[in-house]
Amino acid sequence: MAKHGKKYREAFDKVDRSKKYTPLEAVTLAKELAYAKFDETLEIHVRLGVDPRHADQIVRDLVNLPHGLGKTVRVLVFAQGEDATKAREAGADYIADGDDLINKIEGGWFDFDIALATPNMMGKVGKLGPVLGPRGMMPNPKAGTMIPGEDLPRVIDEAKSGRIEYRVDKTANIHVPIGKVSFSAEQLHDNMSALMESLVSNRPASTKGQYVKKVVISASMGPGIIVDPILAAELETE
């Protein structure tokens, strides 16, 4: 088992393992315990009462965080002609309008954070399923990443300002960044509220019992802080 360093152990000892913190207490403590020399990302991990083996219990959606993620989001767009021009003018970092960039991605190039595509490009993009799919980056309409050309400026702007996609994994967990430790506690709380409101609104009708089972917050290098799941599930954006 890997051993943690002195700074981690000191931070760990300051967390009350018997307590379920309120959302605001948790983000405040996570900020206080961050010790890395870089601006750590604050992450939230949520265990849901769903069975991802059933298609009707797969929870996924897009959510716009009101205060963004505090990082530069690199957007790649698969588009041609006028659509490519719209994407470029809207601030897309990369335009894949032919085979060159598609072949580069197929060969293992992934210097981007989100991939968008217009429907008429999916014939070419389809071959990238085996490499983009496992990374959760394959454009598709359900994720809001396969879109008509006229929507590209809006979606690119949302992606760069803090739109995130989440999807429950095979263990019924969701792992999502909600900002940087340099954010204020109130900003992190707002971002967490937006995420939790989205999760609760997307509860599958077929689920029974407690839906939000466990919530943990941690900075990139810090210990997990358990949040009261009932209070977390009641969060709403103002």
Secondary structure as UniProt FT lines:
FT   HELIX           6..13
FT   TURN            17..18
FT   HELIX           23..33
FT   STRAND          41..48
FT   TURN            52..53
FT   HELIX           55..57
FT   STRAND          60..64
FT   TURN            66..67
FT   STRAND          75..78
FT   HELIX           81..89
FT   TURN            90..91
FT   STRAND          94..96
FT   HELIX           99..106
FT   TURN            107..108
FT   STRAND          114..117
FT   HELIX           119..121
FT   HELIX           122..125
FT   HELIX           126..128
FT   HELIX           129..132
FT   HELIX           133..135
FT   HELIX           141..143
FT   HELIX           149..151
FT   HELIX           152..161
FT   STRAND          163..167
FT   TURN            170..171
FT   STRAND          173..180
FT   TURN            181..182
FT   HELIX           185..201
FT   TURN            205..206
FT   STRAND          212..219
FT   TURN            220..221
FT   STRAND          225..227
FT   HELIX           229..233
//
